Amino acid sequence: MPYAYDIKFHLENISGIIYRKEIRQEYPNKHVTLEESRIFVLNTVFNVPEALLLATLVDYFENHSTSFEKLPNKTGYKKKDAQQQILYSTIFEDCRQTIEWIHVHGDFRKIVSENLKHYIQLDDRAVSMMKMLSQSGKKLFLLTNSPWLYTKKMMSYVMGPEWQELFDVVIADGNKPRWFLQDTPFKEVNKSTGTNLIGTYWGPFRKGDVYTAGCAALFIQQMRLAGKDILYVGDHIFGDVLKSKKTGGWRTLLIVPELDRELKVWVDQNRKFDRLLDLNSSLSRSDSADGAVKKETLKEIARLTDEMEQRYSAMGSIMRSGWRLTHFASQLRRYADMYTCNVYNLADYSPSFYFNSPIYLLPHEEKFMPSAEQVEDTDAAPEEVCNCICKCPLIRWQPFLSS
């Protein structure tokens, strides 16, 4: 979710706006305890329909006050003239289980497979980029949670019937994120039927064959690699990037589809952000005895923040809530070595390109540095020092560590 604080309020009022006064009433200190039993993070675009379903259901109960009333402890609703309670936690669990069932047992893969042109956007750079990487000596592998026959149809549509020639290893039904944690042997897949062959597979990986299950530890052992030798590309901040980084020390490239739109809005709104920084800085310099200056400054900050948020979407920016980083952006900054809106943006870089970024200074270090530019590599061109790969001007952020 874009917001770290007022998630609940956005869900409760899909058709309205929650104001700061109401947030203060529920959370006087604007603090939410981030316990797993209370918070579920919506990590990917797969969660968008789930969020809409959840918000729509809550909105239904909110707008049917003739049939339902809120429980005194604000944990859900009670059906009038009946002993029936509908808790927020129950609504969430029902939505979560429904989405999981559709994903595992439903017909969505069948529907997508029958309407590839509608759901899949082709990119002319797909095959050429993979060939460039392969011909440069890179070992390429595909790890997916999708079953083999579905994977085969999707990849054949995107990269042609000979797509397996581009990959050294193909692993279907990988069961991420457990794949990074568990100690499970690989199995070989019958490419014609999609079923697993009897027994487990312990030999070297063969190009053209398909494997399933397994784990990161065995994969690294078979490939004779260390975690730092791998650049893992994924679009799931938790299942792909966080787990591969924390458990194996893999290099990570996070795909953020919303980034393309975020950048366009950011370019249009960055002057307002500069103004926010100036206002925030002025708060510490205000010595008004009655606090009038501080009050007016906070009002101006709130106004600018609202204006900026409205330009992104109904839920605001995925990266920022006002001048603060969102939970998603904080996770991205911590665990993603690089990020981009489209993996094929790698096609614009040589396979030997070295991604790096400036040294990150702590506040006490910045205080005694004449300018941040002095810590950068002055011999490198500005566009060579970045870890955000996108069509727009490159943005420098967190170091891509290298030995």
C-alpha positions as CSV (number, residue, x, y, z in Angstrom):
1,M,0.0,0.0,0.0
2,P,1.3,3.5,-0.7
3,Y,0.6,4.8,2.7
4,A,2.3,3.7,5.9
5,Y,-0.2,5.4,8.2
6,D,-3.8,5.7,6.9
7,I,-4.3,2.4,5.1
8,K,-7.4,1.6,7.0
9,F,-9.0,4.9,6.3
10,H,-8.5,4.6,2.5
11,L,-10.2,1.2,2.7
12,E,-13.1,2.5,4.8
13,N,-14.0,5.3,2.5
14,I,-13.5,4.3,-1.1
15,S,-16.1,6.9,-2.2
16,G,-14.9,9.7,0.1
17,I,-11.9,11.5,1.5
18,I,-10.4,11.0,5.0
19,Y,-9.2,14.2,6.5
20,R,-6.3,14.6,9.0
21,K,-8.7,15.3,11.8
22,E,-10.3,11.9,11.5
23,I,-6.9,10.2,11.3
24,R,-5.9,12.0,14.5
25,Q,-9.1,10.7,16.2
26,E,-8.2,7.1,15.5
27,Y,-4.4,7.4,15.7
28,P,-3.6,10.4,18.0
29,N,0.1,9.8,17.6
30,K,-0.2,8.8,13.9
31,H,1.5,5.6,14.7
32,V,0.5,2.2,13.5
33,T,2.0,-0.9,15.1
34,L,3.4,-2.9,12.2
35,E,2.5,-6.4,13.5
36,E,2.0,-9.2,11.0
37,S,-1.3,-10.0,12.6
38,R,-2.6,-6.4,11.9
39,I,-0.8,-5.3,8.7
40,F,-0.8,-7.0,5.2
41,V,1.5,-5.3,2.7
42,L,0.1,-5.1,-0.9
43,N,3.4,-5.7,-2.7
44,T,2.6,-6.0,-6.4
45,V,0.1,-5.2,-9.1
46,F,-1.5,-8.6,-8.4
47,N,-2.8,-7.0,-5.2
48,V,-4.6,-4.2,-6.9
49,P,-7.8,-6.2,-7.6
50,E,-7.6,-7.6,-4.1
51,A,-7.4,-4.0,-2.7
52,L,-10.4,-3.0,-4.8
53,L,-12.4,-6.0,-3.6
54,L,-11.6,-5.3,0.1
55,A,-12.3,-1.6,-0.2
56,T,-15.6,-2.3,-2.1
57,L,-16.8,-4.7,0.6
58,V,-16.0,-2.2,3.4
59,D,-17.7,0.5,1.5
60,Y,-20.8,-1.7,1.1
61,F,-21.1,-2.1,4.9
62,E,-20.4,1.6,5.5
63,N,-23.2,2.7,3.1
64,H,-25.8,0.2,4.3
65,S,-26.3,1.6,7.8
66,T,-30.0,0.6,7.7
67,S,-28.9,-3.0,7.8
68,F,-25.5,-2.9,9.6
69,E,-24.0,-0.9,12.4
70,K,-20.5,-0.5,13.6
71,L,-19.3,-2.5,16.6
72,P,-18.5,-0.3,19.7
73,N,-14.9,-1.4,19.6
74,K,-14.6,-0.5,15.9
75,T,-13.5,-4.0,14.8
76,G,-16.3,-4.5,12.3
77,Y,-20.0,-4.5,11.9
78,K,-23.1,-6.1,13.4
79,K,-26.2,-6.9,11.5
80,K,-29.2,-5.2,13.0
81,D,-31.9,-7.4,14.4
82,A,-29.6,-10.4,14.3
83,Q,-26.7,-12.0,16.2
84,Q,-24.4,-11.8,13.2
85,Q,-21.0,-10.0,13.3
86,I,-18.7,-9.2,10.4
87,L,-15.2,-8.3,11.6
88,Y,-12.7,-6.4,9.5
89,S,-10.3,-9.3,10.0
90,T,-13.0,-11.7,8.6
91,I,-13.6,-9.5,5.5
92,F,-9.8,-9.4,4.9
93,E,-9.3,-13.2,5.3
94,D,-12.3,-14.0,3.0
95,C,-10.8,-11.6,0.3
96,R,-7.3,-13.1,0.8
97,Q,-8.5,-16.7,0.5
98,T,-10.6,-15.8,-2.5
99,I,-7.7,-14.3,-4.4
100,E,-5.4,-17.2,-3.4
101,W,-8.0,-19.7,-4.7
102,I,-8.4,-17.9,-8.0
103,H,-4.6,-17.7,-8.4
104,V,-4.1,-21.4,-7.7
105,H,-7.3,-23.2,-8.7
106,G,-9.3,-20.6,-10.7
107,D,-9.5,-20.1,-14.5
108,F,-7.5,-16.9,-14.7
109,R,-4.5,-18.7,-16.4
110,K,-6.9,-20.2,-18.9
111,I,-8.5,-16.9,-19.6
112,V,-5.1,-15.2,-20.0
113,S,-3.9,-18.0,-22.3
114,E,-6.9,-17.6,-24.5
115,N,-6.5,-13.8,-24.8
116,L,-2.8,-13.2,-25.0
117,K,-3.1,-10.2,-27.3
118,H,-5.4,-8.5,-24.7
119,Y,-3.3,-9.2,-21.6
120,I,0.3,-9.3,-22.8
121,Q,2.2,-6.3,-24.2
122,L,5.0,-7.3,-26.6
123,D,8.3,-5.5,-26.8
124,D,10.6,-5.6,-29.8
125,R,13.6,-5.6,-27.5
126,A,12.8,-8.9,-25.8
127,V,14.7,-11.4,-28.0
128,S,17.5,-9.0,-29.0
129,M,18.3,-8.2,-25.3
130,M,18.4,-11.8,-24.3
131,K,20.6,-12.7,-27.3
132,M,23.0,-9.8,-26.4
133,L,23.3,-11.1,-22.8
134,S,23.7,-14.7,-23.9
135,Q,26.3,-14.0,-26.5
136,S,28.3,-11.9,-24.0
137,G,28.8,-15.0,-21.9
138,K,26.1,-14.4,-19.3
139,K,24.2,-17.4,-17.9
140,L,20.5,-16.8,-18.1
141,F,17.9,-18.6,-16.0
142,L,14.1,-18.4,-15.7
143,L,12.5,-18.9,-12.3
144,T,8.7,-18.7,-12.1
145,N,5.9,-19.9,-9.8
146,S,3.8,-20.7,-12.9
147,P,3.3,-24.3,-14.1
148,W,5.4,-25.4,-17.1
149,L,2.6,-25.5,-19.8
150,Y,1.4,-22.0,-18.9
151,T,5.0,-20.7,-18.8
152,K,5.7,-22.3,-22.2
153,K,2.7,-20.7,-23.9
154,M,3.5,-17.2,-22.4
155,M,7.2,-17.3,-23.3
156,S,6.5,-18.6,-26.8
157,Y,4.2,-15.7,-27.4
158,V,6.7,-13.1,-26.0
159,M,9.9,-14.5,-27.4
160,G,9.0,-17.0,-30.1
161,P,8.9,-20.9,-30.1
162,E,12.7,-21.2,-29.8
163,W,12.8,-19.1,-26.6
164,Q,14.4,-21.9,-24.5
165,E,17.5,-21.5,-26.5
166,L,18.0,-18.2,-24.8
167,F,18.0,-19.7,-21.3
168,D,20.6,-22.0,-19.7
169,V,18.2,-23.1,-16.9
170,V,14.3,-23.0,-16.7
171,I,12.6,-23.7,-13.4
172,A,8.8,-23.7,-13.3
173,D,6.5,-24.1,-10.2
174,G,9.4,-22.7,-8.1
175,N,7.3,-21.9,-5.1
176,K,8.8,-18.5,-4.3
177,P,9.5,-17.1,-1.7
178,R,10.0,-20.5,0.0
179,W,12.4,-21.4,-2.8
180,F,14.9,-19.0,-1.3
181,L,14.5,-20.6,2.2
182,Q,13.7,-24.3,2.0
183,D,16.0,-27.2,1.4
184,T,14.2,-29.1,-1.4
185,P,15.6,-31.1,-4.2
186,F,14.9,-30.4,-7.9
187,K,12.6,-32.5,-10.0
188,E,12.6,-32.8,-13.8
189,V,9.4,-31.9,-15.8
190,N,8.0,-33.8,-18.7
191,K,7.9,-31.0,-21.3
192,S,5.0,-32.6,-23.2
193,T,2.6,-33.2,-20.3
194,G,3.8,-30.8,-17.7
195,T,3.9,-33.5,-15.1
196,N,6.9,-34.2,-12.9
197,L,9.2,-37.2,-13.6
198,I,9.4,-39.8,-10.7
199,G,12.1,-39.1,-8.2
200,T,14.4,-36.2,-7.7
201,Y,17.1,-34.7,-9.9
202,W,20.6,-34.3,-8.6
203,G,22.6,-34.0,-11.8
204,P,23.9,-30.9,-13.6
205,F,21.3,-28.6,-15.3
206,R,20.8,-29.3,-19.0
207,K,19.9,-26.6,-21.5
208,G,16.5,-27.3,-23.0
209,D,15.2,-29.3,-20.1
210,V,12.7,-28.0,-17.5
211,Y,13.0,-28.3,-13.7
212,T,10.7,-27.7,-10.8
213,A,10.8,-27.3,-7.0
214,G,14.4,-27.1,-5.8
215,C,15.9,-24.3,-3.8
216,A,18.4,-21.4,-4.0
217,A,21.1,-23.2,-2.2
218,L,21.1,-26.1,-4.6
219,F,20.8,-23.8,-7.6
220,I,24.0,-21.9,-6.6
221,Q,25.8,-25.1,-5.9
222,Q,24.9,-26.6,-9.3
223,M,25.8,-23.4,-11.1
224,R,29.0,-23.0,-9.1
225,L,28.1,-19.4,-8.3
226,A,28.1,-17.1,-5.3
227,G,25.2,-14.8,-4.5
228,K,27.0,-11.7,-5.6
229,D,27.5,-13.3,-9.1
230,I,23.8,-13.3,-9.7
231,L,21.6,-10.4,-10.8
232,Y,18.0,-11.5,-10.0
233,V,15.2,-9.6,-11.8
234,G,11.7,-9.7,-10.3
235,D,8.6,-7.5,-9.7
236,H,7.7,-8.7,-6.2
237,I,9.4,-6.6,-3.5
238,F,9.0,-9.4,-0.9
239,G,8.9,-12.7,-2.8
240,D,11.7,-11.8,-5.3
241,V,13.9,-9.0,-4.1
242,L,13.8,-9.0,-0.3
243,K,14.1,-12.8,0.1
244,S,16.9,-13.3,-2.5
245,K,18.8,-10.4,-1.0
246,K,18.5,-11.4,2.7
247,T,19.0,-15.1,2.3
248,G,21.5,-15.3,-0.5
249,G,23.0,-11.9,-0.9
250,W,22.0,-11.9,-4.6
251,R,22.1,-8.7,-6.6
252,T,18.6,-7.5,-7.3
253,L,16.8,-5.5,-10.0
254,L,13.2,-4.7,-9.0
255,I,10.6,-4.0,-11.8
256,V,8.3,-1.2,-10.8
257,P,5.7,-0.8,-13.7
258,E,4.3,2.4,-12.0
259,L,7.7,4.1,-12.2
260,D,7.1,5.4,-15.7
261,R,4.0,7.4,-14.7
262,E,5.7,8.3,-11.4
263,L,8.6,10.0,-13.2
264,K,6.3,11.9,-15.5
265,V,4.4,13.3,-12.6
266,W,7.6,13.9,-10.6
267,V,9.1,16.0,-13.4
268,D,5.9,18.1,-13.4
269,Q,5.8,18.4,-9.6
270,N,9.4,18.6,-8.4
271,R,9.2,22.4,-7.9
272,K,6.5,21.8,-5.3
273,F,8.7,19.2,-3.7
274,D,11.5,21.8,-3.5
275,R,9.1,24.1,-1.8
276,L,8.1,21.4,0.7
277,L,11.8,21.0,1.6
278,D,12.2,24.7,2.1
279,L,9.1,24.8,4.3
280,N,10.3,21.8,6.3
281,S,13.6,23.5,6.8
282,S,12.0,26.7,7.9
283,L,10.1,24.9,10.7
284,S,13.4,24.4,12.6
285,R,14.3,28.1,12.1
286,S,11.0,29.5,13.4
287,D,11.2,31.1,16.8
288,S,7.6,32.6,16.8
289,A,6.5,32.7,20.5
290,D,2.9,32.0,19.8
291,G,3.6,29.3,17.1
292,A,1.7,31.2,14.5
293,V,4.5,30.9,11.9
294,K,4.8,27.1,12.5
295,K,1.0,26.7,12.2
296,E,0.8,28.5,8.9
297,T,3.9,26.6,7.6
298,L,2.2,23.3,8.5
299,K,-0.9,24.4,6.6
300,E,1.1,25.2,3.6
301,I,2.9,21.9,3.8
302,A,-0.5,20.0,4.0
303,R,-1.8,22.0,1.0
304,L,1.2,21.2,-1.2
305,T,1.2,17.6,-0.1
306,D,-2.5,17.2,-1.1
307,E,-1.9,18.8,-4.5
308,M,1.0,16.5,-5.2
309,E,-0.8,13.4,-4.1
310,Q,-3.8,14.1,-6.3
311,R,-1.6,14.2,-9.4
312,Y,-0.5,10.6,-9.0
313,S,-3.7,8.6,-8.3
314,A,-6.5,8.2,-5.8
315,M,-4.1,6.5,-3.5
316,G,-1.2,8.9,-4.2
317,S,2.3,8.2,-5.1
318,I,3.7,4.7,-4.7
319,M,7.1,6.2,-3.7
320,R,6.2,9.2,-1.5
321,S,3.6,10.4,1.0
322,G,4.3,14.1,1.0
323,W,8.1,14.5,1.4
324,R,8.4,11.2,3.3
325,L,9.2,7.9,1.6
326,T,6.4,5.3,1.5
327,H,6.9,1.8,3.0
328,F,7.3,0.5,-0.5
329,A,10.0,3.0,-1.3
330,S,11.8,2.3,2.0
331,Q,11.8,-1.4,1.1
332,L,13.0,-0.7,-2.4
333,R,15.8,1.5,-1.1
334,R,16.9,-1.2,1.4
335,Y,16.8,-4.3,-0.7
336,A,16.8,-3.4,-4.5
337,D,20.3,-2.7,-5.9
338,M,18.6,-1.4,-9.0
339,Y,15.1,-0.6,-10.2
340,T,13.3,0.2,-13.4
341,C,9.8,0.2,-15.0
342,N,10.7,-2.3,-17.7
343,V,13.4,-5.1,-17.7
344,Y,14.0,-4.4,-21.4
345,N,15.6,-1.1,-20.5
346,L,18.7,-3.2,-19.9
347,A,18.9,-3.4,-23.7
348,D,20.3,0.2,-23.7
349,Y,23.4,-0.9,-21.7
350,S,26.4,-2.9,-22.6
351,P,26.6,-6.4,-20.8
352,S,29.8,-5.2,-19.2
353,F,28.3,-1.9,-18.0
354,Y,29.2,-1.1,-14.3
355,F,26.3,0.3,-12.3
356,N,27.3,2.4,-9.3
357,S,26.1,5.4,-7.4
358,P,27.6,8.1,-5.1
359,I,28.6,7.5,-1.6
360,Y,25.7,7.9,0.8
361,L,26.5,10.5,3.5
362,L,25.0,10.4,7.0
363,P,23.6,13.7,8.3
364,H,26.6,14.3,10.6
365,E,28.9,13.7,7.6
366,E,27.0,16.0,5.3
367,K,27.2,18.8,7.9
368,F,31.0,19.1,7.3
369,M,31.1,18.5,3.6
370,P,31.2,21.7,1.4
371,S,29.0,19.9,-1.2
372,A,27.8,16.4,-1.9
373,E,29.3,16.5,-5.3
374,Q,32.8,16.2,-3.8
375,V,32.3,12.6,-2.9
376,E,31.3,11.5,-6.4
377,D,33.7,10.1,-8.9
378,T,34.5,13.1,-11.0
379,D,35.9,11.0,-13.8
380,A,32.6,9.3,-14.5
381,A,29.9,10.8,-16.7
382,P,26.7,11.6,-14.8
383,E,24.7,9.0,-16.7
384,E,27.2,6.3,-15.7
385,V,26.5,6.7,-12.0
386,C,23.0,5.4,-11.3
387,N,21.0,2.5,-10.3
388,C,17.6,3.5,-11.7
389,I,17.2,2.3,-15.3
390,C,14.4,4.0,-17.1
391,K,13.5,6.0,-20.3
392,C,13.6,9.2,-18.4
393,P,16.8,10.9,-17.0
394,L,18.7,8.4,-14.8
395,I,18.4,8.8,-11.1
396,R,21.1,8.0,-8.6
397,W,20.1,6.4,-5.3
398,Q,21.6,3.5,-3.4
399,P,25.0,1.9,-4.2
400,F,25.2,-1.2,-6.3
401,L,27.8,-3.0,-4.2
402,S,30.6,-4.8,-5.9
403,S,33.8,-6.5,-5.0
